[in-house]
Amino acid sequence: MSANVAGKELLAVLGDVKASVQDKLGIVDFPIPQFILIGKQSVGKSRLIEALAGEQFNFTSGTLGSRRPTVLEFRNVPGLESSRWWVRNRTTNAWSQHPVSEVMKIIGDAHNELGETVTDVPVWVRIESPSCVDMQIVDLPGFRDFAVDPAKQQLSKKIEEMVMNFMKDKRNVMLCVEQASDAANMSTLAKCRDQDPRLERTILIRNKLDKYYNDLTAGNVNNWVDGFGDIPKGLMRFALTLPFSSDGDTVPNFAGMRAEMSKKDVAKMRELSLGGKFMEGIGFENFAQFMEKKIEALFVDAIGPVMTNLKNLQEERHKRDSDLKTEVQETDPHRILHTTRDCGASFATALTHVMEGVLQLTEGRMTLEQELREFEAHHKALGSSNFTMLPSEDFCNLDDYIDYLRDEARVGACDVEVNGGAQFRRLMTEVEIFLRFSEIAVETKKRDVIQARGVALSSLEWRDVVAKLLSNEAHLPLQQRVLYVAERLRWFFERQKEAVLEFMDTLEGTPKGNMYSALYPKHVKLIKNNEMIRHLVYQTYDATCQRQLQLFVELFDNVLTSTFANPWVFLKGATTGDEDLMQDTQLPSFEDTKDRIPQEIAGRSGIETKLSSWLSEIPMEPEQIDTAVDKVQMLLTRAYGFIRSKVCDQVELFAESFFKLPMLRRLEEDMSLMDLSEEDKANYQARRARLDDELSKNQVYLTEVTKCVDRLQGFIIQSGARGSA
């Protein structure tokens, strides 16, 4: 009955690896197969476990039965005079040997302490005996058919949910125990079929075969074993009789009775001329031999995936160990401020690369619609009211504005998810369109014109009147929209933090990493793993964005103030060259240049001449005030339109000059000026203590994984040596 030496060693090795990985290290998802024993109460699950152990025992006590998994490791050890029982401590995970009576009490207490609750945390038992089968199974609580009160009904439901979770795990091979009755009434098998439709990991065990000896004849035995068509084709099935005592007393020679009943089952079926293909599924001996081979086959198949997973774990823990040691070193109280500033400086320089455009970054990518909606939600949450979210009252809501940008303005890459420099270019297009919707908000009335002329020692010219009206009525609408541009710029830069970290984090071990600072991978780990460094870097970054917003608004407001204070200077035409010269294949001659300069100087006064012409058309006589108001209104609209166009044409220049470039240039300086408060220093001390603890735990983890790798690797080498010999 015992397996060969290699099979025993394999079972022991993978069993220990499983215990270490799943219990000591807390990793549940690991490719080690296991057998789970399922069935209803009183179908003989306990008898099957006793048969596998080769002796009688009973773990549970009381009326509630088992309420947690029991992992049983059976080790066949020839030559032992009596069995040896071990229980693993649930706190220390150390194995300790106990008499079987004490083992039954320990396990029974572990079940009874749960009361009317359940848990999937198992208890572990190891049996070493010359009579047991080499295998490991997980005994699960039995399904309950009915319960007499609500509390027991709730317990029954919890048990079923827990068992079903085990059945859903595709690594678990289900040993489905049913009574050897009508196959159509096998409810547990139906549950197995729900979770394993192809029945590839289901083994049916029909118990209490001896009760049906008298019902079987040579004519029906083959159909009965086959379930009269109710047992699915291809399902591995066994029918057997397990040792039992009619009066409940202890059986003196349990292993002998097990062998005797197995022989009796086989003899009875041969007497009834059962077909040869079914005989392999009769009796406990055939079942035990099948299980030993099945376990060995499954574990042999699992060696490769298990070793791969262990080595991956080992590599991850080595890397984590290195990262933790680096962070511990960098968070030394004497170096922490310098480290934080270095991380901030790397973050600042990495932002420049992101703004230049980096392919394959995914963090913070968004379409223009997502960007505008998140921007609106952000300021709604803040309760911002100092600027408008829509460029014009003609738009009912943000949806109308987005549709306009997509369908009429046709903003480039509107529906493409981008970040970094590409997103900034799209942002510039959107805010320029937003600014161009600016209009003089009120209609100029006769009273406004008269008020603007006023009474002075010398009469005011219409030029001064128009300048006054422009400053009073046109300055504020454009100023409010400049606030929108500033807030959009700040929001954009604040959303680039994660993209910058992703850029720094993707350089390690790649060819493109050689193109950038070698400190990026090191510093990004510190920023991501150290909450304090990340907080200080982000805090300084956000403060820089806020400062640049204020400077942008202040500088832009100065431009607008000077523009509206003397709009006529601003309205002078820019110097333009001859467009035909741009197409020449040779440089202009000296004579051509001398001819061009007077033309360009004359061209600068062209718009001023036109404005003077418009101003001269405004009547000065009081009786023609209505005509004057109309002319002034027209001139205001034209002048404001010209100013607005000039400002919108230059909004990208202003954004680059007043926001982006100063921020990129000064951010590194701001990071180098970071300082730690007393609270920050205290938090760093606490962080360092946590790091020391985490490093210690990681080293214990790494040691355990290394032991598992070494043990499995040693087994593979020994097996190869035995095979070659």
C-alpha angles and dihedrals in degrees: 000000000000118000123242121273095262091049092051092049092047091051091049094046097049091041091056092043090051092050091050097045100041100035110023094037097031096229111148101174101070126135098243113123121224137183118239121199113217136171144112123291115279096018091114105267091137091049090052091052090049090050091052090049093045095229142065125266140136123212103186128068135184127037101290098069124205119344103177137041118275115205111208121193112195115197119186107216112177116213098032112135092211137003123273121216126203132185124196116228110242092216104041098023088225119142118235129183120236138170112267092249091056091046090055090051094048093050093041091052090049088058097041094050088069094065109190094346133086136217135191091218103112134216117225128223128177123197122193113191142141088234103050130094120248103248146095125233138174112228109210127196113271124254113257119227096200142351128211100216138028094256093056090043089056090048090051090052093050091049092051092049092051094047091047090055089056091047092053092058104099092209091065120092109210120225099199112199117200134161114260092252134112106335090217090069098055101124096172091053088053089055090050090051091053091057097034107033094176092044091227093142100033126100118186119215115190107198132197094038092162091068089068100046092104093050093055126089135173087258099055106025096093092048091045094052088047090052094244087277095310094101109078117247113255095026112134105234138175132193117199149148119235127207114272140161118227093211095041094246123140114273109233096213104027096165090050092050089049091055092044094053092046090054090046091054092050093046093050093051092048089050088055090048095243112190117265094240089060098044092077088066096054125098137009095272092061090045092051093048091048092050094051091051092043093051093048092048093049093046093047088053089048096054094083098047091042093052091046092051092046092051091048089051090048092050092047092050093047089053092046090049091053092047093049093049090050092050092047089052093046093047093058106137090239093052105031097097091048090048093050092050092048090052090049092049091052090048090051095051091044089057088062091057092048090051089051088057130266122200124227097025109140105176114103095006113153143156120246090257092053090046095052094044093050090046091052092046090049094055094041088057089049092046093233113182105158094093138029123252094209125061095221141012087239088077111082095202144336091284090063091050093049091049089051092051092049103039106027108021089036095208110203118255089006094152097033119103107234139154139185119024095355091054090049091054090051090047090056091055092050096048091047089055089047091053093048090063090065113121136172100273100213135045115248109244132199091254091055092053093047091046091050092053090049123163120297138161086253121033116256119241121234086248089067092043092054091047091052093049092047092051092047102042108022104039097070099051092052092043092054091052091049086058088056090052091049093049091048090052093049093046090049094053093045089056093055095072095092092045090053091051091048091051092051092045096052097056100075113105095002129114092239089057088078089064094063140046114304088219094067097085092045095047096044090057090053092048093048097042100038112066093193095054090045091049094050094045093048092044092053091045093052091046089053090050090051092049092050090050091055092046091046092051092044095048094043090047090052089053091050093045092052091044095053093039090063109007093168093070090049091048094060110116119254120247110267130185132221107284090212090063090063089065097048117114092216136047117265117261124247091256091052090052092051089051093048099054098064089047092053093047090050090048091058090065094047097094091042090055090050092049091049088052091052091048092051090056091063108097118234098202116107093226089061095054093121091056089045091053091053092048092048091049090052092048092048091053093047094045093046091048090053093048091046092050091050092049093046091048088055100039092102090050090051092047092050095043101038102033121010103041096040089049095049090045098046101034093082089050091050090051091051089055095055114129134192123241121215088257090053091051091051090049090051091054090052090046091051091052090052090048092053090051093046091048090052092050092046091053090051088049091048092049091052093048091047090052090053092049092048093048095048092043090051091051091050091051093047092047090051091050092050090047093052091046 
